[in-house]
């Protein structure tokens, strides 16, 4: 029996499966395109009526007033303030945890602590919102009253930011730990041989060697905080104003979008389009952060 | 013989020598452990405080009737029946879309994808999708599914939206699991004449399955707790009915327009309603009026007509074509609804709902972590 090995057999089922898998994968591009199309096209309708200049320069965000003003600045200050508080909590704590787990803890302790901390990242954000509003805020109010004699408002970005910070600890700790563990053992041993202690080795050898991965982890955490919605909606208040102190209440970009959506949005109105304009700002912000984080993490992976 | 001691003594190294400041440096080294443990404890303490807060606020509300009561404008009557049933239906829809698409996409990228521009575009897309804030998916849902595709503010819209949200999680988990299957497995299969898909289906997929399941569980757990995108598609409504019912269950119809708390939008408005089955009407002030089939009544907005679902009603309601288009509420939305109300009793209900939500998500995440741990121990290539 002769068989022609030069001829490729046609296998329709094989080809159909490959096609199916390909379509599933290409869907990812379609989703990105869909998001960009929807957000940009609706935002474009918004920018036809509101000049982009006003959007960037005006210091008031009052779309629901009779003489509406559309300046993104108040929303951005709200977002930056809550993110700043979150980072102030998460960066020191997350990095301490990462250094401890990577350089000091026994493998057994690491295997227990890391997954337990990762549970923190799995808690629904609406539960965090409740926790911020009804646990952290009263705690802070008592603290501010007793130490500074200041009445902290019931809604404030401080409480929302702190809880957001606690939420992103696992992201920062876990990714930074990965980066530090990727540093070759020889570098540590060289340092020990020179007489350095573990702490000195951690901060003068391992940390600098892993720094791009660590910065990447922090930026990824930052991107989470910028995009977080429920905690700030529930605990941060929904008043769009230029925020100069974390003790104020304020609306973030995400909180504004959610707040408008909570009312009945009349489709096609300027108000409806304004949430897409705000969404576009948010999308650009997080995409830039993700891009930087991704580039940094790639660099650290290629280093060794 | 003492010859060795003769002549100049060899330089003796003082092995007790310690460089200056060593004690202090060693102390700092140990002191750091304290700070490291403290930071870890703050993280773990948050989890404890969270559970403690919810338990102390809401545990006393957890009862049979809390699980099987509808939301109500009376805080003590309010329950999560429509919320957990809604969550299950939305998650079923989410899983239906996210699992096959995510696994197929992951398999394609690891097993089939050639190194070309399309592949790297797909990879960039997946990486970026993972970083898109969840509320942006809500904008996509409103702009595309509700507006353009006219799917309505339905379980279908919610399910598709959440499946897109967790797609990157499933894809990344699939890729990692598939990548960890050694090349020899594929080569062995191909060598004995299996086609590429046969090798993938019978020799790669089974070994990658636990890893994939871990990713799916984490994705599903995220979808269960997700609130923001569902608020955008209008999930915050007063839903005092179930999309699916059993025969003999109460069937609820709310009269007129009510807000998300079940209060009438226009307090004095009435509507003429024809009663189609024997039952009761619960007035907005919670008084009950028995009604019989065929009656025609003027009812105030906010009144609820309750009758008993017939076998036919119930059977029809279980068809996906029926419930996919239904309005819905889910656990996190219900909790958010109660959190935004001033009455202490509603906040207690919110805490109770949060406790249920937390228990489900921690259980799912915990089992995913356990599975991952088992996996690492069980398979040593």
Contacts between the chains, C-beta under 8 A, distances in Angstrom:
chain1	res1	chain2	res2	distance
A	11	B	195	6.2
A	13	B	197	7.3
A	14	B	195	5.2
A	14	B	196	6.4
A	14	B	197	5.4
A	17	B	197	4.5
A	18	B	108	7.9
A	18	B	112	5.8
A	18	B	196	7.6
A	18	B	197	7.4
A	20	B	104	6.3
A	21	B	104	4.8
A	21	B	105	7.3
A	21	B	107	5.6
A	21	B	108	3.7
A	21	B	111	7.9
A	21	B	112	5.8
A	22	B	108	5.7
A	22	B	112	7.2
A	23	B	104	8.0
A	24	B	100	7.4
A	24	B	101	4.8
A	24	B	102	7.8
A	24	B	104	3.5
A	24	B	105	4.2
A	24	B	108	6.3
A	25	B	104	7.3
A	25	B	105	4.1
A	25	B	108	4.1
A	25	B	109	5.9
A	25	B	113	7.1
A	25	B	122	5.1
A	26	B	118	7.5
A	26	B	122	6.5
A	27	B	101	6.1
A	27	B	105	6.7
A	27	B	167	7.8
A	28	B	105	6.3
A	28	B	122	5.5
A	28	B	125	4.2
A	28	B	126	4.9
A	28	B	129	6.2
A	28	B	167	7.1
A	28	B	168	7.8
A	28	B	171	7.2
A	29	B	121	5.8
A	29	B	122	5.9
A	29	B	125	4.6
A	31	B	125	7.2
A	31	B	129	6.2
A	31	B	140	7.8
A	31	B	164	5.5
A	31	B	167	7.2
A	32	B	125	4.5
A	32	B	128	6.2
A	32	B	129	6.3
A	34	B	140	5.9
A	34	B	144	5.9
A	35	B	132	6.7
A	35	B	136	6.2
A	35	B	137	7.6
A	35	B	139	7.6
A	35	B	140	5.0
A	38	B	139	6.4
A	38	B	140	5.3
A	38	B	143	3.5
A	38	B	144	5.3
A	39	B	136	7.0
A	39	B	139	5.8
A	39	B	140	7.6
A	39	B	143	7.4
A	41	B	143	7.8
A	42	B	139	7.9
A	42	B	143	5.8
A	92	B	39	7.6
A	93	B	39	4.7
A	93	B	42	5.9
A	93	B	43	6.7
A	94	B	39	8.0
A	96	B	35	5.7
A	96	B	36	5.5
A	96	B	38	7.7
A	96	B	39	3.7
A	96	B	40	8.0
A	97	B	36	6.8
A	97	B	39	4.9
A	97	B	40	5.2
A	97	B	43	6.4
A	99	B	32	7.7
A	99	B	36	6.5
A	100	B	32	7.5
A	100	B	33	7.1
A	100	B	35	7.7
A	100	B	36	2.6
A	100	B	37	6.9
A	100	B	39	6.9
A	100	B	40	6.4
A	101	B	36	7.7
A	101	B	40	7.7
A	104	B	32	7.0
A	104	B	33	5.6
A	104	B	36	5.8
A	105	B	36	7.5
A	111	B	373	7.6
A	113	B	40	5.7
A	113	B	44	7.7
A	115	B	369	4.2
A	115	B	372	8.0
A	115	B	373	7.3
A	116	B	44	6.3
A	116	B	47	7.6
A	117	B	40	7.2
A	117	B	43	5.1
A	117	B	44	7.0
A	118	B	365	7.3
A	118	B	369	6.8
A	119	B	47	6.3
A	119	B	362	6.0
A	119	B	365	5.5
A	119	B	366	6.9
A	119	B	369	7.7
A	120	B	43	6.2
A	120	B	46	6.4
A	120	B	47	5.9
A	122	B	218	7.3
A	122	B	221	5.8
A	122	B	222	7.4
A	122	B	225	7.7
A	122	B	361	5.4
A	122	B	362	6.8
A	122	B	364	7.6
A	122	B	365	3.8
A	123	B	47	7.7
A	123	B	50	6.7
A	123	B	225	7.4
A	123	B	358	6.4
A	123	B	361	6.6
A	123	B	362	7.5
A	124	B	224	7.3
A	124	B	225	2.7
A	124	B	226	7.4
A	124	B	227	7.2
A	124	B	332	5.5
A	124	B	354	7.9
A	124	B	357	5.4
A	124	B	358	7.2
A	124	B	361	5.8
A	125	B	225	6.9
A	125	B	227	6.6
A	125	B	228	7.6
A	126	B	225	7.0
A	126	B	227	4.6
A	126	B	332	4.4
A	126	B	335	5.4
A	126	B	336	5.1
A	126	B	339	7.3
A	126	B	354	7.4
A	126	B	357	7.5
A	127	B	50	7.0
A	127	B	54	7.3
A	127	B	225	7.3
A	127	B	335	7.3
A	127	B	354	4.7
A	127	B	357	6.1
A	127	B	358	5.5
A	128	B	50	7.8
A	129	B	336	7.4
A	129	B	339	6.6
A	130	B	53	8.0
A	130	B	54	7.5
A	130	B	335	7.0
A	130	B	339	5.3
A	130	B	350	6.0
A	130	B	351	6.8
A	130	B	354	5.4
A	131	B	49	7.6
A	131	B	50	5.3
A	131	B	53	5.9
A	131	B	54	7.9
A	133	B	339	6.9
A	134	B	53	7.0
A	134	B	57	7.0
A	134	B	347	6.6
A	134	B	351	7.8
A	135	B	49	6.7
A	135	B	50	7.8
A	135	B	53	4.4
A	166	B	42	7.9
A	166	B	43	7.1
A	166	B	46	4.6
A	169	B	43	5.0
A	169	B	46	8.0
A	170	B	43	7.3
A	173	B	43	7.5
A	195	B	19	6.9
A	197	B	25	5.2
A	197	B	26	6.2
A	197	B	28	7.3
A	197	B	29	4.3
A	198	B	29	5.4
A	198	B	32	8.0
A	199	B	25	7.7
A	199	B	28	5.7
A	199	B	29	4.5
A	199	B	32	4.9
A	200	B	25	7.1
A	200	B	29	7.9
A	202	B	32	7.8
A	220	B	131	7.4
A	223	B	131	5.7
A	226	B	133	7.2
A	227	B	132	7.6
A	227	B	133	2.6
A	227	B	134	7.0
A	227	B	135	6.9
A	227	B	136	7.6
A	228	B	133	7.5
A	229	B	133	7.2
A	229	B	134	6.9
A	229	B	135	4.8
A	229	B	227	7.5
A	229	B	228	3.9
A	230	B	227	5.1
A	230	B	228	5.9
A	230	B	332	7.9
A	230	B	336	6.9
A	233	B	228	8.0
A	233	B	336	8.0
A	234	B	336	7.1
A	234	B	339	5.7
A	234	B	340	7.2
A	254	B	133	6.6
A	254	B	135	5.2
A	254	B	228	7.1
A	257	B	135	5.6
A	257	B	138	7.6
A	257	B	139	7.3
A	257	B	232	7.3
A	258	B	135	6.6
A	258	B	228	6.1
A	258	B	231	5.4
A	258	B	232	7.4
A	261	B	138	7.1
A	261	B	142	7.7
A	261	B	231	5.3
A	261	B	232	4.5
A	261	B	234	7.6
A	262	B	231	6.4
A	262	B	236	6.1
A	265	B	142	7.7
A	267	B	147	6.4
A	275	B	139	6.9
A	276	B	139	6.1
A	276	B	143	7.1
A	279	B	135	7.4
A	279	B	136	5.8
A	279	B	139	4.7
A	282	B	133	6.1
A	282	B	135	7.5
A	282	B	136	6.7
A	283	B	132	7.0
A	283	B	133	7.8
A	283	B	136	5.7
A	286	B	131	5.9
A	286	B	132	6.7
A	286	B	133	5.7
A	287	B	128	6.6
A	287	B	131	7.3
A	287	B	132	7.9
A	289	B	131	7.5
A	290	B	127	7.5
A	290	B	128	6.2
A	290	B	131	3.7
A	293	B	131	7.9
A	294	B	127	6.1
